Amino acid sequence: MVANAELESKVKNVLEQIRPYLQADGGDVEYVNLTEDNTVNIRLLGMCGNCPHSQMTLKNGIEAAVIRALPEIRSVESVTAE
């Protein structure tokens, strides 16, 4: 799955571009994986992990930016720490 590895690399690049904005508010984002149906799983860290606005940040910020850059991505979901 070379194409999937390439898409994964592009997703990580977009997350790196978003990271400074999250870090400015005491949060961060960690890439977890890319599913076969092009859903990106991430973990919100720091202040983002327990912020009441984290779902809005996830959908209106992170997901919107990822899909704008990579329209083939279906969604971005937050997963909890294992």
C-alpha positions in Angstrom: 0.0 0.0 0.0 2.4 2.7 -1.2 -0.4 5.1 -1.9 -1.6 4.8 1.7 1.9 5.4 3.0 2.1 8.5 0.9 -1.3 9.8 2.1 -0.2 9.1 5.7 2.9 11.2 5.2 0.7 14.0 3.8 -1.6 13.8 6.8 1.3 14.0 9.2 2.6 17.1 7.3 -0.8 18.9 7.7 -0.9 18.0 11.4 2.6 19.5 11.8 1.3 22.8 10.3 -1.6 22.9 12.7 0.5 21.9 15.8 1.9 25.4 16.6 -1.7 26.8 16.9 -2.6 24.1 19.4 0.6 24.4 21.3 0.0 28.2 21.7 -3.1 27.2 23.8 -1.2 24.6 25.8 -2.4 21.6 23.7 -1.0 19.3 21.0 -2.1 16.6 18.6 -0.6 13.2 18.0 -1.2 11.2 14.9 -2.4 7.6 15.7 -3.3 6.0 12.3 -5.0 6.2 9.0 -7.8 3.6 8.5 -8.6 1.8 5.2 -11.6 4.0 4.7 -9.4 7.2 4.9 -10.4 8.2 8.4 -7.5 9.8 10.4 -7.3 8.9 14.1 -5.6 11.4 16.3 -5.1 12.0 20.0 -5.6 15.4 21.5 -3.0 16.1 24.1 -2.3 18.6 26.9 -5.0 21.2 27.4 -6.8 20.0 24.2 -7.3 16.6 25.8 -9.8 17.9 28.5 -10.9 21.3 27.0 -14.7 21.7 26.7 -14.1 23.1 23.2 -12.0 20.1 22.0 -14.7 18.7 19.8 -15.1 22.0 18.0 -11.3 22.3 17.7 -11.3 18.8 16.2 -14.1 19.2 13.7 -13.9 22.9 12.8 -10.1 23.2 13.0 -8.1 20.0 12.6 -10.6 18.1 10.4 -11.4 21.1 8.2 -7.7 21.8 7.6 -6.9 18.2 6.8 -9.8 17.7 4.4 -9.1 21.1 2.8 -5.5 20.0 2.1 -6.4 16.3 1.4 -10.0 15.9 0.0 -9.6 12.2 -0.1 -9.7 12.1 3.8 -13.2 11.1 5.0 -13.0 12.4 8.6 -10.7 13.0 11.5 -11.6 11.4 14.8 -10.1 11.7 18.3 -9.3 8.5 20.1 -8.6 8.2 23.8 -5.3 7.0 25.3 -5.1 3.2 25.7 
